[in-house]
């Protein structure tokens, strides 16, 4: 953020226009952006209020689900294994990711407060891409963990988990610094409900946005490489599981892999739909809906996937509930 502050233009010109469109037009030749305007999900107060309660319900469900998984694993010594260490990290990343975008969406829906400060937008981009990239790298590591667990225990889970967080942070810093070092003079209205890099690049008035485009290509290549690694890992996992003579052994092996595979499929499919959809079908309303799918839905649904498919998590939650009830009797 210190780097971006040095690149901020003068803050003398404070906006005082009557409408977002007039504001954008008057700023077309002015790079002194002190705030951005985000998009609302609806035009009427009744629909905005409905969206607020929907977002609040999703947010509370995500907080409750991920917090329960973290607490259950932390309190149950039976779950102190590499696989559940990764699951705790995944829940932490989900909590961070959904807390970066959804509270502002609720603020927009309830109070129609579409403005976000320049530094607030920087922080949102930094944290969202950090949590998203770290989660994807962690899912890749978890695929390798499941592959190795078929043959032998994985003893270096902590190191791999730390590497996922570190890789996500480096990726986020590169994109954030590179994006906000560009001069912006195409207005300040973003066709999105949170600060997203592709929408910010549309406001650039410099050809130096090609630097960020190049960085996006590198990140996309890394994303595809991780995806191929996950696919190859699961091809080998399923080949090994099908060779297990015991039906009970095959069922146990599949039960530990399927929740992770479901989470990976949800995460990857929503991102691909968002970033690879044809420009011909793109529209502001569709972009908002698709971005909601990949930024909000996975963190909210992941705890449900793991709790429903994982018997160990169910047993740990049951023991936690029984212990909590007995303590209050």
Order of alpha helices (4+ residues) and beta strands (2+ residues): alpha-alpha-beta-alpha-alpha-beta-alpha-alpha-alpha-alpha-alpha-alpha-alpha-alpha
